[in-house]
Amino acid sequence: MRKYWPSIRDYALLVAGALLQALGLRLFLVPARLASGGVSGISQLINHYTGWPIGLMVFIGNVPLFLIGWRFLGGKRFALRTAVAVVSYSLFVDLLLLLPFFPNTGLTDDLFLNSLYGAVVSGIGYGLVYRGQGTSGGSDILARILNHWRGISMSQSYLAVDGLVILAAGFIFTWKNALYALVTLYISGIVAETTLEGTGAVRTAMIVTAQPEPVARQILECLERGVTVIPGKGAYTGAQRTVLYCVVNRSQVAQLKAIVQEADPQAFMVIGQAHEALGEGFRPLTGSKI
């Protein structure tokens, strides 16, 4: 059973994520006429004029994209998970309306609240699908196709695809709704990223210093973080310099800057962001989940 647990967990995340996306769409976005971008947004616009089921149109719209984008979906395993996520989402979007207790007209008439909660609920759903090693189809597949076909970056591809849908929604649902839809799109992206990466984001620091011993000692004693010492050489000056590498929590960045400034005001420091740190002082490497 332990052998199959990772796959079971992944598919559970895919279905749970698809359900949350469907709830976000049905409870907040559709009642407020907020286009969600991608195939779902296009389906909302068509539904506005025809009354055709949104879930069915999401499924139909994703089928040709899925077939065209099969080779860009990272292999069979990834493509299968994407198919499960898309089918689950399409079913949930329409089946939720059949529940006798489901509020078909939404929970509130407030456009801001619908925008905010729609973004948060949908964003958590997207994040869970990504944690399950799948995608939600639609914009994800289109972005990958554009990236491979025309060399357009993934971020620009997402912006182009979702931007066109929201632009069309501005003509149909009013420009006020379109502006709120942009806010929803932005917040959902942040929430999805946080859900995917968790709260374990840390900061990495590369410190080029002529005073490595006092800097390293203060980091070890004050921050209680390990330091890796790397010998280095300046390409322009040819001078020997020591490079210190360490990983700290976000709350320790200010202390780290103060330590380096006090020990060596002439030091050069680069601070970056890492999604996760595993090992001594952080989460254990053994048994860590994706």
Backbone as JSON, one array per atom type, in Angstrom:
{
  "sequence": "MRKYWPSIRDYALLVAGALLQALGLRLFLVPARLASGGVSGISQLINHYTGWPIGLMVFIGNVPLFLIGWRFLGGKRFALRTAVAVVSYSLFVDLLLLLPFFPNTGLTDDLFLNSLYGAVVSGIGYGLVYRGQGTSGGSDILARILNHWRGISMSQSYLAVDGLVILAAGFIFTWKNALYALVTLYISGIVAETTLEGTGAVRTAMIVTAQPEPVARQILECLERGVTVIPGKGAYTGAQRTVLYCVVNRSQVAQLKAIVQEADPQAFMVIGQAHEALGEGFRPLTGSKI",
  "N": [[0.83, -1.2, 0.0], [1.98, 1.18, 0.75], [3.6, 1.69, -1.38], [1.91, 2.62, -3.37], [0.91, 4.9, -2.28], [1.89, 7.63, -2.8], [0.79, 8.11, -5.39], [-1.94, 7.81, -4.92], [-2.34, 9.91, -3.12], [-1.72, 12.07, -4.8], [-3.81, 11.97, -6.72], [-5.99, 12.38, -5.07], [-5.51, 14.99, -4.26], [-5.79, 16.25, -6.74], [-8.54, 15.88, -7.31], [-9.73, 17.12, -5.09], [-8.75, 19.71, -5.46], [-9.95, 20.35, -7.92], [-12.63, 20.37, -7.15], [-12.69, 22.56, -5.38], [-12.04, 24.62, -7.17], [-14.32, 24.54, -8.79], [-16.26, 25.25, -6.89], [-15.44, 27.85, -6.28], [-15.93, 29.05, -8.74], [-18.73, 28.66, -9.12], [-19.93, 29.67, -6.77], [-19.02, 32.29, -6.51], [-17.78, 33.59, -8.84], [-19.35, 33.16, -11.25], [-22.03, 34.02, -10.42], [-21.44, 36.74, -9.97], [-20.69, 37.59, -12.42], [-17.97, 37.52, -13.24], [-15.37, 37.01, -15.29], [-13.31, 34.21, -15.48], [-11.04, 33.79, -16.95], [-9.15, 32.02, -19.53], [-10.35, 28.82, -20.73], [-12.54, 28.39, -19.05], [-13.45, 31.01, -18.62], [-14.19, 31.73, -21.23], [-16.24, 29.9, -21.56], [-18.04, 30.87, -19.67], [-18.79, 33.28, -20.9], [-20.05, 32.36, -23.23], [-22.1, 30.89, -22.08], [-23.57, 32.96, -20.99], [-25.0, 33.98, -23.15], [-26.17, 31.77, -24.38], [-26.95, 29.87, -22.51], [-25.96, 27.35, -22.31], [-24.53, 24.52, -20.59], [-21.89, 25.29, -18.4], [-19.84, 23.61, -17.4], [-19.87, 21.47, -19.23], [-19.11, 22.79, -21.56], [-16.56, 23.6, -20.81], [-15.27, 21.16, -20.69], [-15.54, 20.27, -23.39], [-14.13, 22.32, -24.68], [-11.57, 21.9, -23.71], [-10.79, 19.44, -24.72], [-9.81, 19.45, -27.54], [-7.59, 21.11, -27.09], [-6.16, 19.6, -25.27], [-5.49, 17.35, -26.8], [-3.94, 18.53, -28.82], [-1.95, 19.64, -27.28], [-0.71, 17.49, -26.04], [1.95, 16.52, -26.33], [3.3, 18.51, -25.08], [2.87, 18.34, -22.42], [4.53, 17.19, -20.55], [4.91, 14.37, -20.55], [3.34, 11.07, -20.18], [2.45, 10.54, -17.54], [2.09, 13.06, -16.32], [0.27, 14.16, -18.14], [-1.94, 12.46, -17.82], [-2.74, 13.06, -15.21], [-3.48, 15.7, -15.6], [-5.68, 15.31, -17.28], [-7.43, 14.01, -15.5], [-7.86, 16.07, -13.66], [-9.11, 18.02, -15.28], [-11.45, 16.7, -16.19], [-12.7, 16.13, -13.73], [-13.12, 18.73, -12.74], [-14.84, 19.79, -14.73], [-17.08, 18.15, -14.4], [-17.83, 18.69, -11.72], [-18.5, 21.42, -11.87], [-20.98, 21.49, -13.2], [-22.49, 19.55, -11.8], [-22.75, 20.53, -9.21], [-24.85, 22.32, -9.31], [-27.02, 20.69, -9.23], [-27.42, 19.92, -6.66], [-29.7, 20.06, -3.99], [-29.45, 21.9, -1.9], [-27.67, 23.77, -2.73], [-26.56, 27.11, -3.2], [-27.55, 28.58, -5.92], [-27.5, 31.18, -6.88], [-25.37, 32.34, -5.71], [-23.49, 33.6, -2.83], [-23.38, 36.23, -2.02], [-24.11, 39.63, -3.05], [-22.21, 41.47, -3.32], [-19.7, 42.84, -5.24], [-16.98, 43.13, -4.76], [-16.48, 41.31, -2.63], [-17.16, 38.91, -3.89], [-15.19, 38.87, -5.86], [-12.85, 38.73, -4.29], [-13.17, 36.4, -2.59], [-13.73, 34.51, -4.53], [-11.28, 34.45, -5.85], [-9.56, 33.52, -3.82], [-10.62, 30.97, -3.06], [-10.62, 29.63, -5.56], [-7.9, 29.88, -6.14], [-6.67, 28.33, -4.13], [-7.63, 25.89, -4.96], [-6.37, 25.65, -7.51], [-3.71, 25.54, -6.61], [-3.69, 23.11, -5.17], [-4.15, 21.31, -7.24], [-1.8, 21.65, -8.7], [0.0, 20.74, -6.79], [-0.69, 18.12, -6.86], [0.6, 17.35, -9.09], [-0.47, 17.99, -11.59], [-2.3, 19.89, -14.09], [-4.74, 22.5, -14.65], [-5.75, 22.53, -17.15], [-7.02, 24.34, -20.03], [-5.9, 27.59, -19.86], [-3.38, 26.79, -18.97], [-2.6, 24.71, -20.75], [-2.78, 26.08, -23.21], [-0.85, 28.06, -22.8], [1.48, 26.51, -22.66], [1.53, 25.45, -25.24], [1.84, 27.79, -26.82], [4.3, 28.56, -25.83], [6.05, 26.53, -26.71], [5.54, 26.51, -29.44], [5.79, 29.13, -30.47], [7.78, 30.18, -28.96], [7.16, 31.94, -26.96], [7.28, 33.3, -23.71], [6.18, 31.62, -20.67], [4.84, 33.25, -18.78], [4.1, 35.48, -20.34], [2.48, 34.17, -22.14], [0.34, 33.27, -20.53], [-0.63, 35.8, -19.79], [-1.46, 36.84, -22.27], [-3.45, 34.99, -23.11], [-5.39, 34.91, -20.95], [-5.81, 37.63, -20.73], [-7.06, 38.36, -23.16], [-9.51, 37.04, -22.9], [-10.61, 38.32, -20.65], [-10.72, 40.88, -21.66], [-12.68, 40.56, -23.64], [-14.76, 39.99, -21.92], [-15.12, 42.45, -20.78], [-16.58, 43.88, -22.68], [-18.93, 42.49, -22.6], [-19.75, 41.95, -19.89], [-19.55, 44.4, -18.62], [-17.11, 46.99, -17.96], [-16.32, 47.48, -15.37], [-16.71, 45.03, -14.06], [-14.81, 43.6, -15.5], [-12.43, 44.78, -14.64], [-12.44, 44.02, -11.96], [-12.24, 41.32, -12.41], [-9.62, 41.11, -13.29], [-8.27, 41.68, -10.92], [-9.09, 39.47, -9.45], [-7.84, 37.44, -10.94], [-5.15, 38.02, -10.49], [-4.88, 37.78, -7.65], [-5.66, 35.12, -7.27], [-3.56, 33.82, -8.49], [-1.43, 34.38, -6.75], [-2.37, 33.12, -4.41], [-2.51, 30.48, -5.33], [0.2, 29.96, -5.78], [1.2, 30.19, -3.18], [-0.19, 28.1, -1.95], [0.86, 25.95, -3.37], [3.63, 26.06, -2.79], [3.63, 26.2, -0.07], [4.19, 27.38, 3.32], [6.83, 27.38, 3.65], [8.78, 28.91, 2.43], [12.03, 30.24, 2.08], [14.99, 32.3, 2.62], [17.94, 32.68, 0.73], [21.41, 33.38, 1.0], [24.27, 34.81, -0.46], [27.4, 35.74, 0.36], [30.02, 37.77, -0.27], [33.05, 38.34, 1.08], [35.76, 39.95, 2.82], [36.17, 39.42, 5.37], [35.58, 36.74, 6.47], [35.53, 35.06, 8.78], [34.56, 36.5, 11.21], [31.99, 37.18, 10.23], [30.83, 34.66, 9.63], [30.94, 33.51, 12.18], [29.18, 35.13, 13.67], [26.77, 34.61, 12.36], [26.45, 31.91, 12.93], [26.29, 31.97, 15.74], [24.4, 33.99, 16.49], [22.18, 33.77, 14.73], [21.93, 31.07, 14.6], [22.31, 29.45, 12.37], [23.58, 27.35, 9.78], [26.64, 27.72, 7.91], [28.19, 27.73, 4.77], [31.45, 27.67, 3.55], [33.02, 29.0, 0.78], [35.74, 29.09, -1.36], [36.76, 31.88, -3.35], [37.44, 33.95, -6.29], [38.06, 37.15, -7.54], [37.09, 38.11, -10.77], [37.81, 40.42, -12.14], [39.67, 41.89, -10.5], [41.29, 39.87, -9.61], [41.7, 39.27, -7.03], [41.71, 37.27, -4.07], [38.83, 36.04, -2.57], [36.48, 35.19, -0.03], [33.52, 33.31, -0.16], [30.48, 33.17, 1.46], [27.84, 31.01, 2.1], [24.49, 30.78, 3.05], [21.33, 29.81, 4.54], [18.36, 31.25, 5.59], [15.45, 32.05, 7.64], [12.65, 34.11, 6.57], [12.18, 36.09, 8.48], [14.65, 36.5, 9.55], [16.24, 37.93, 7.87], [16.74, 40.72, 8.13], [18.33, 40.76, 10.44], [20.52, 39.33, 9.49], [21.54, 41.08, 7.52], [22.35, 43.19, 9.18], [24.36, 41.93, 10.68], [26.31, 41.35, 8.71], [26.87, 43.94, 7.78], [27.99, 45.12, 10.06], [30.26, 43.53, 10.57], [31.7, 43.55, 8.14], [31.65, 46.17, 6.32], [32.24, 46.55, 3.64], [31.45, 44.33, 2.29], [29.9, 42.19, -0.2], [26.66, 41.27, -0.91], [24.17, 38.98, -1.86], [20.78, 38.33, -1.82], [18.44, 35.83, -2.13], [15.42, 34.0, -3.0], [14.18, 30.91, -1.9], [12.11, 28.1, -2.54], [11.81, 26.07, -0.7], [13.39, 24.57, 2.11], [15.25, 21.81, 3.04], [16.43, 19.59, 5.46], [18.96, 19.71, 8.08], [18.02, 21.89, 10.65], [15.84, 22.8, 9.28], [12.9, 21.6, 7.58], [12.71, 18.03, 7.79], [14.55, 16.02, 5.47], [13.91, 13.36, 4.84], [11.01, 11.69, 3.96], [9.72, 13.96, 3.08], [7.16, 15.83, 1.38], [6.0, 16.49, -1.94]],
  "CA": [[0.0, 0.0, 0.0], [2.88, 2.33, 0.83], [4.14, 1.89, -2.72], [0.95, 3.37, -4.18], [0.41, 6.06, -1.54], [2.11, 8.91, -3.49], [-0.16, 8.29, -6.49], [-3.27, 8.02, -4.32], [-2.33, 11.27, -2.58], [-1.76, 13.01, -5.92], [-5.14, 12.0, -7.32], [-6.88, 12.99, -4.08], [-5.28, 16.43, -4.37], [-6.37, 16.69, -8.01], [-10.01, 15.92, -7.2], [-10.05, 18.16, -4.11], [-8.48, 20.99, -6.11], [-10.98, 20.58, -8.93], [-13.86, 20.71, -6.43], [-12.57, 23.94, -4.89], [-12.15, 25.51, -8.33], [-15.72, 24.57, -9.19], [-16.98, 26.02, -5.87], [-15.11, 29.25, -6.48], [-16.61, 29.51, -9.94], [-20.18, 28.65, -8.97], [-20.39, 30.47, -5.63], [-18.59, 33.69, -6.53], [-17.45, 34.19, -10.13], [-20.49, 33.16, -12.18], [-23.1, 34.94, -9.99], [-21.0, 38.14, -10.06], [-20.29, 37.83, -13.8], [-16.54, 37.76, -13.28], [-14.75, 36.02, -16.17], [-12.16, 33.63, -14.78], [-9.92, 33.6, -17.86], [-9.01, 30.7, -20.14], [-11.53, 28.12, -21.26], [-13.65, 28.63, -18.13], [-13.97, 32.34, -18.9], [-14.89, 31.67, -22.52], [-17.48, 29.15, -21.33], [-18.95, 31.78, -18.99], [-19.31, 34.24, -21.87], [-21.0, 31.64, -24.1], [-23.26, 30.58, -21.25], [-24.35, 34.19, -20.8], [-25.86, 34.19, -24.31], [-26.86, 30.56, -24.83], [-27.44, 29.06, -21.4], [-25.35, 26.02, -22.35], [-23.83, 24.21, -19.34], [-20.5, 25.75, -18.37], [-18.95, 22.47, -17.23], [-19.8, 20.73, -20.48], [-18.31, 23.58, -22.5], [-15.18, 23.55, -20.35], [-14.75, 19.85, -21.13], [-15.42, 20.26, -24.86], [-13.07, 23.24, -25.06], [-10.27, 21.37, -23.32], [-10.45, 18.22, -25.48], [-8.85, 19.71, -28.63], [-6.35, 21.65, -26.52], [-5.43, 18.48, -24.66], [-4.93, 16.52, -27.88], [-2.87, 19.29, -29.47], [-0.87, 19.9, -26.34], [-0.25, 16.25, -25.39], [3.41, 16.41, -26.34], [3.88, 19.57, -24.27], [2.37, 18.2, -21.05], [5.49, 16.56, -19.66], [4.85, 12.93, -20.5], [2.05, 10.42, -19.91], [2.05, 10.65, -16.14], [1.61, 14.41, -16.11], [-0.91, 14.36, -18.98], [-3.04, 11.73, -17.21], [-3.2, 13.84, -14.06], [-4.18, 16.86, -16.14], [-6.97, 14.83, -17.75], [-8.27, 13.77, -14.31], [-8.22, 17.37, -13.1], [-10.04, 18.69, -16.19], [-12.73, 15.97, -16.15], [-13.3, 16.35, -12.4], [-13.57, 20.12, -12.68], [-15.99, 19.94, -15.62], [-18.23, 17.48, -13.77], [-18.23, 19.41, -10.5], [-19.11, 22.71, -12.22], [-22.39, 21.28, -13.53], [-23.18, 18.73, -10.8], [-23.04, 21.33, -8.01], [-26.16, 22.95, -9.48], [-28.07, 19.69, -9.0], [-27.6, 19.73, -5.23], [-30.87, 20.85, -3.58], [-29.11, 22.95, -0.93], [-26.62, 24.64, -3.26], [-27.06, 28.46, -3.55], [-27.22, 28.8, -7.33], [-27.31, 32.6, -7.15], [-24.21, 32.82, -4.98], [-23.62, 33.89, -1.4], [-23.46, 37.67, -1.79], [-24.22, 40.48, -4.23], [-21.08, 42.4, -3.27], [-18.75, 42.49, -6.29], [-15.64, 43.01, -4.17], [-16.4, 40.05, -1.9], [-17.14, 37.83, -4.87], [-13.87, 38.88, -6.48], [-11.84, 38.3, -3.32], [-13.34, 35.0, -2.19], [-13.58, 33.68, -5.72], [-9.85, 34.31, -6.1], [-8.94, 32.71, -2.77], [-11.08, 29.58, -3.17], [-10.09, 29.07, -6.82], [-6.45, 29.81, -6.03], [-6.33, 27.14, -3.34], [-7.9, 24.75, -5.84], [-5.27, 25.55, -8.48], [-2.52, 25.1, -5.9], [-3.8, 21.68, -4.86], [-3.97, 20.57, -8.5], [-0.37, 21.68, -9.01], [0.67, 19.85, -5.83], [-0.97, 16.77, -7.33], [1.41, 17.18, -10.31], [-1.29, 18.12, -12.78], [-2.68, 21.27, -14.39], [-6.19, 22.65, -14.77], [-6.12, 22.65, -18.56], [-7.3, 25.71, -20.45], [-4.78, 28.51, -20.0], [-2.13, 26.06, -18.78], [-2.25, 24.03, -21.99], [-2.55, 27.09, -24.24], [0.44, 28.71, -22.52], [2.54, 25.58, -23.03], [1.55, 25.36, -26.7], [2.44, 29.02, -27.32], [5.7, 28.58, -25.42], [6.81, 25.63, -27.57], [5.29, 26.78, -30.85], [6.28, 30.46, -30.86], [8.86, 30.61, -28.07], [6.67, 32.97, -26.05], [7.47, 32.86, -22.33], [4.95, 31.14, -20.03], [4.14, 34.37, -18.16], [3.48, 36.25, -21.41], [1.41, 33.35, -22.72], [-0.79, 33.38, -19.62], [-1.16, 37.16, -19.87], [-2.14, 36.99, -23.55], [-4.66, 34.15, -23.15], [-6.38, 35.38, -19.98], [-6.11, 39.03, -21.02], [-8.03, 38.42, -24.24], [-10.81, 36.61, -22.37], [-11.13, 39.38, -19.78], [-11.05, 42.0, -22.55], [-14.0, 40.25, -24.21], [-15.74, 40.1, -20.83], [-15.4, 43.86, -20.55], [-17.64, 44.3, -23.59], [-20.16, 41.74, -22.31], [-20.14, 42.04, -18.49], [-19.17, 45.76, -18.2], [-15.68, 47.15, -17.68], [-16.12, 47.38, -13.93], [-16.54, 43.6, -13.79], [-13.55, 43.15, -16.09], [-11.35, 45.23, -13.76], [-12.45, 43.14, -10.8], [-11.76, 40.01, -12.86], [-8.16, 41.19, -13.3], [-7.86, 41.56, -9.52], [-9.3, 38.06, -9.11], [-6.8, 36.66, -11.61], [-3.87, 38.27, -9.81], [-4.9, 37.21, -6.3], [-5.71, 33.66, -7.36], [-2.21, 33.37, -8.81], [-0.65, 34.44, -5.51], [-2.87, 32.07, -3.52], [-2.1, 29.19, -5.9], [1.63, 29.81, -5.55], [1.38, 29.94, -1.75], [-0.68, 26.75, -1.68], [1.8, 25.0, -3.97], [4.93, 26.08, -2.13], [3.48, 26.16, 1.37], [4.72, 28.52, 4.05], [8.23, 27.07, 3.93], [9.7, 29.71, 1.63], [13.15, 30.74, 2.87], [15.89, 33.2, 1.9], [19.32, 32.23, 0.6], [22.33, 34.52, 0.96], [25.66, 34.64, -0.9], [28.13, 36.88, 0.92], [31.43, 37.85, -0.68], [33.61, 39.16, 2.15], [37.17, 39.83, 3.19], [36.16, 39.08, 6.8], [34.65, 35.6, 6.56], [35.44, 34.44, 10.11], [33.58, 37.15, 12.09], [30.64, 37.09, 9.66], [30.33, 33.3, 9.82], [30.76, 33.26, 13.61], [27.96, 35.81, 14.12], [25.62, 33.89, 11.8], [26.33, 30.66, 13.69], [25.94, 32.22, 17.14], [23.21, 34.83, 16.65], [21.04, 33.25, 13.96], [21.93, 29.62, 14.74], [22.18, 28.87, 11.03], [24.82, 26.86, 9.23], [27.28, 28.52, 6.87], [29.13, 27.01, 3.91], [32.54, 28.55, 3.12], [33.43, 28.68, -0.59], [36.8, 29.98, -1.82], [36.44, 32.55, -4.6], [38.44, 34.85, -6.84], [37.46, 38.19, -8.37], [37.5, 38.01, -12.17], [38.41, 41.69, -12.58], [40.84, 42.24, -9.69], [42.13, 38.7, -9.35], [41.87, 39.14, -5.57], [41.07, 36.13, -3.43], [37.73, 36.41, -1.68], [35.72, 34.06, 0.49], [32.07, 33.41, -0.35], [29.71, 32.45, 2.47], [26.48, 30.67, 1.65], [23.65, 30.35, 4.16], [19.88, 29.84, 4.34], [17.7, 31.76, 6.8], [14.03, 32.35, 7.52], [12.39, 35.47, 6.13], [12.26, 37.0, 9.62], [16.05, 36.68, 9.96], [16.98, 38.65, 6.84], [17.2, 42.0, 8.67], [19.45, 40.46, 11.34], [21.66, 38.93, 8.66], [22.1, 42.3, 6.94], [23.03, 43.93, 10.24], [25.58, 41.2, 11.02], [27.29, 41.54, 7.65], [27.27, 45.35, 7.76], [28.84, 45.4, 11.22], [31.53, 42.8, 10.47], [32.44, 43.93, 6.94], [30.82, 47.12, 5.55], [32.59, 46.48, 2.22], [31.03, 43.03, 1.75], [28.9, 42.16, -1.26], [25.71, 40.23, -0.51], [23.0, 38.75, -2.71], [19.75, 37.58, -1.1], [17.45, 35.26, -3.03], [14.32, 33.26, -2.39], [14.07, 29.48, -2.2], [10.77, 27.64, -2.24], [11.77, 25.13, 0.42], [14.69, 24.12, 2.62], [15.12, 20.49, 3.66], [17.66, 19.18, 6.12], [19.18, 20.15, 9.45], [17.57, 23.25, 10.93], [14.6, 23.06, 8.55], [12.11, 20.39, 7.5], [13.55, 16.84, 7.5], [14.58, 15.57, 4.08], [13.25, 12.07, 4.76], [9.54, 11.7, 4.04], [9.16, 15.24, 2.65], [6.19, 15.71, 0.31], [6.11, 17.45, -3.04]],
  "C": [[0.87, 1.26, 0.0], [3.44, 2.68, -0.54], [3.22, 2.78, -3.56], [0.47, 4.66, -3.51], [0.68, 7.38, -2.25], [1.13, 9.17, -4.62], [-1.57, 8.54, -5.96], [-3.39, 9.44, -3.79], [-2.45, 12.3, -3.7], [-3.16, 13.11, -6.51], [-6.17, 12.58, -6.36], [-6.74, 14.51, -4.13], [-5.9, 16.99, -5.65], [-7.88, 16.87, -7.9], [-10.43, 17.02, -6.23], [-9.84, 19.55, -4.72], [-9.53, 21.34, -7.14], [-12.3, 20.98, -8.28], [-13.82, 22.16, -5.94], [-12.65, 24.95, -6.04], [-13.6, 25.66, -8.77], [-16.56, 25.38, -8.19], [-16.7, 27.51, -6.04], [-15.83, 29.83, -7.67], [-18.1, 29.67, -9.71], [-20.68, 29.58, -7.86], [-20.1, 31.96, -5.8], [-18.44, 34.28, -7.94], [-18.63, 34.26, -11.09], [-21.6, 34.08, -11.7], [-22.72, 36.41, -10.14], [-20.6, 38.53, -11.47], [-18.83, 38.28, -13.89], [-15.89, 36.66, -14.12], [-13.46, 35.52, -15.55], [-10.94, 33.43, -15.68], [-9.9, 32.2, -18.45], [-10.3, 30.13, -20.67], [-12.74, 28.34, -20.37], [-14.28, 30.0, -18.39], [-14.73, 32.39, -20.21], [-16.23, 30.97, -22.36], [-18.51, 30.02, -20.6], [-19.6, 32.76, -19.98], [-20.34, 33.58, -22.79], [-22.27, 31.31, -23.34], [-24.17, 31.79, -21.06], [-25.36, 34.39, -21.93], [-26.71, 32.96, -24.64], [-27.48, 29.74, -23.71], [-26.88, 27.65, -21.41], [-24.57, 25.76, -21.06], [-22.35, 24.58, -19.4], [-19.54, 24.57, -18.27], [-18.77, 21.67, -18.5], [-18.94, 21.47, -21.5], [-16.84, 23.61, -22.11], [-14.53, 22.25, -20.83], [-14.52, 19.83, -22.63], [-14.28, 21.16, -25.31], [-11.68, 22.71, -24.75], [-9.84, 20.16, -24.14], [-9.48, 18.51, -26.63], [-7.52, 20.27, -28.12], [-5.5, 20.54, -25.94], [-4.77, 17.62, -25.73], [-3.77, 17.22, -28.57], [-1.66, 19.42, -28.54], [-0.31, 18.68, -25.64], [1.26, 16.2, -25.26], [4.07, 17.47, -25.47], [3.54, 19.42, -22.79], [3.29, 17.39, -20.15], [5.37, 15.06, -19.52], [3.49, 12.4, -20.08], [1.54, 10.66, -18.5], [1.43, 12.02, -15.86], [0.33, 14.66, -16.89], [-2.13, 13.66, -18.37], [-3.6, 12.5, -16.02], [-3.95, 15.09, -14.51], [-5.57, 16.46, -16.63], [-7.93, 14.6, -16.59], [-8.75, 15.09, -13.74], [-9.28, 18.07, -13.96], [-11.42, 18.03, -16.14], [-13.43, 16.21, -14.82], [-13.89, 17.75, -12.3], [-14.83, 20.32, -13.52], [-17.25, 19.32, -15.01], [-18.73, 18.26, -12.56], [-18.96, 20.71, -10.84], [-20.6, 22.55, -12.51], [-23.15, 20.51, -12.45], [-23.53, 19.51, -9.54], [-24.43, 21.96, -8.09], [-27.31, 21.99, -9.19], [-28.32, 19.44, -7.52], [-28.73, 20.63, -4.74], [-30.54, 22.01, -2.64], [-28.09, 23.95, -1.48], [-27.19, 26.0, -3.66], [-26.67, 28.85, -4.97], [-26.94, 30.26, -7.66], [-26.15, 33.19, -6.37], [-24.5, 33.14, -3.53], [-23.8, 35.37, -1.11], [-23.57, 38.41, -3.12], [-23.05, 41.46, -4.33], [-20.0, 41.97, -4.27], [-17.34, 42.3, -5.74], [-15.47, 41.69, -3.44], [-16.37, 38.86, -2.84], [-15.77, 37.72, -5.55], [-12.81, 38.3, -5.55], [-11.97, 36.82, -2.99], [-13.28, 34.04, -3.37], [-12.12, 33.42, -6.02], [-9.2, 33.37, -5.09], [-9.32, 31.23, -2.92], [-10.53, 28.93, -4.44], [-8.58, 28.9, -6.74], [-5.98, 28.62, -5.23], [-6.55, 25.89, -4.18], [-6.8, 24.55, -6.87], [-4.01, 25.01, -7.81], [-2.53, 23.62, -5.58], [-3.61, 20.83, -6.12], [-2.5, 20.53, -8.88], [0.42, 20.78, -8.06], [0.44, 18.39, -6.2], [-0.29, 16.45, -8.64], [0.55, 17.14, -11.58], [-1.49, 19.59, -13.1], [-4.19, 21.3, -14.57], [-6.64, 22.8, -16.2], [-6.28, 24.1, -18.96], [-6.06, 26.54, -20.68], [-3.44, 27.8, -19.86], [-1.67, 25.4, -20.08], [-1.95, 25.03, -23.1], [-1.19, 27.77, -24.05], [1.6, 27.82, -22.93], [2.66, 25.47, -24.55], [2.23, 26.6, -27.29], [3.93, 29.08, -27.01], [6.55, 27.72, -26.34], [6.7, 26.0, -29.05], [5.93, 28.09, -31.3], [7.42, 30.96, -29.97], [8.46, 31.72, -27.13], [6.8, 32.45, -24.61], [6.13, 32.48, -21.71], [4.16, 32.3, -19.43], [3.43, 35.22, -19.21], [2.33, 35.48, -22.06], [0.15, 33.41, -21.86], [-1.46, 34.75, -19.74], [-1.96, 37.36, -21.15], [-3.48, 36.25, -23.56], [-5.74, 34.71, -22.21], [-6.77, 36.84, -20.25], [-7.14, 39.18, -22.12], [-9.43, 38.05, -23.77], [-11.43, 37.72, -21.53], [-11.48, 40.62, -20.6], [-12.43, 41.79, -23.18], [-15.08, 40.39, -23.15], [-16.08, 41.55, -20.53], [-16.51, 44.37, -21.44], [-18.98, 43.66, -23.22], [-20.67, 41.98, -20.89], [-19.9, 43.42, -17.86], [-17.7, 45.8, -17.79], [-15.38, 47.11, -16.19], [-15.9, 45.92, -13.53], [-15.22, 43.08, -14.34], [-12.37, 43.57, -15.21], [-11.28, 44.37, -12.5], [-11.95, 41.74, -11.17], [-10.24, 39.99, -12.92], [-7.6, 41.04, -11.89], [-7.98, 40.1, -9.07], [-8.2, 37.19, -9.68], [-5.47, 36.8, -10.89], [-3.83, 37.6, -8.44], [-4.91, 35.7, -6.34], [-4.34, 33.09, -7.69], [-1.32, 33.35, -7.58], [-1.05, 33.32, -4.57], [-2.44, 30.7, -4.01], [-0.63, 28.93, -5.62], [1.92, 29.5, -4.08], [0.94, 28.54, -1.38], [0.3, 25.7, -2.2], [3.09, 24.91, -3.16], [4.84, 25.96, -0.63], [4.06, 27.41, 2.01], [6.2, 28.34, 4.34], [9.23, 27.84, 3.1], [10.78, 30.31, 2.52], [14.0, 31.67, 2.0], [17.3, 32.61, 1.88], [20.21, 33.47, 0.49], [23.71, 34.08, 0.51], [26.4, 35.9, -0.47], [29.59, 36.8, 0.5], [32.11, 38.82, 0.27], [35.1, 38.91, 2.36], [37.32, 39.48, 4.67], [35.24, 37.88, 7.05], [34.47, 35.05, 7.97], [34.46, 35.17, 11.03], [32.15, 37.09, 11.56], [30.05, 35.71, 9.92], [30.05, 33.03, 11.29], [29.46, 33.9, 14.12], [26.7, 35.11, 13.59], [25.38, 32.61, 12.6], [25.8, 30.92, 15.09], [24.61, 32.96, 17.29], [21.98, 34.26, 15.94], [20.89, 31.74, 14.1], [21.64, 28.93, 13.41], [23.55, 28.43, 10.54], [25.34, 27.75, 8.12], [28.24, 27.62, 6.09], [30.16, 28.0, 3.39], [33.04, 28.08, 1.76], [34.56, 29.63, -1.0], [36.46, 30.58, -3.18], [37.55, 33.48, -5.04], [37.75, 35.86, -7.75], [37.97, 38.13, -9.79], [38.22, 39.27, -12.64], [39.7, 42.0, -11.83], [41.8, 41.08, -9.51], [42.35, 38.46, -7.87], [41.13, 37.92, -5.05], [39.99, 36.62, -2.47], [37.02, 35.14, -1.22], [34.23, 34.32, 0.29], [31.39, 32.56, 0.71], [28.3, 32.22, 1.93], [25.68, 30.2, 2.85], [22.18, 30.5, 3.79], [19.24, 30.26, 5.65], [16.2, 31.89, 6.55], [13.85, 33.79, 7.09], [12.56, 36.48, 7.27], [13.7, 37.29, 10.05], [16.87, 37.49, 8.96], [17.55, 39.96, 7.37], [18.39, 41.8, 9.6], [20.7, 40.1, 10.55], [22.33, 40.15, 8.04], [22.9, 43.08, 7.97], [24.35, 43.27, 10.62], [26.67, 41.45, 10.0], [27.79, 42.98, 7.62], [28.23, 45.68, 8.89], [30.22, 44.76, 11.06], [32.36, 43.25, 9.26], [31.56, 44.85, 6.08], [31.09, 47.08, 4.05], [32.15, 45.17, 1.56], [30.0, 43.21, 0.63], [27.97, 41.0, -0.96], [24.55, 40.17, -1.48], [22.02, 37.88, -1.93], [18.7, 37.12, -2.11], [16.38, 34.51, -2.27], [14.35, 31.81, -2.85], [12.69, 29.01, -1.77], [10.71, 26.78, -0.98], [13.2, 24.78, 0.82], [14.48, 22.81, 3.38], [16.46, 20.1, 4.26], [17.79, 19.79, 7.5], [18.82, 21.62, 9.64], [16.28, 23.62, 10.25], [13.78, 21.77, 8.54], [12.99, 19.2, 7.19], [13.44, 16.43, 6.05], [13.81, 14.27, 3.9], [11.75, 12.23, 4.92], [8.93, 13.02, 3.62], [8.25, 15.04, 1.45], [6.42, 16.78, -0.73], [5.08, 18.55, -2.82]]
}
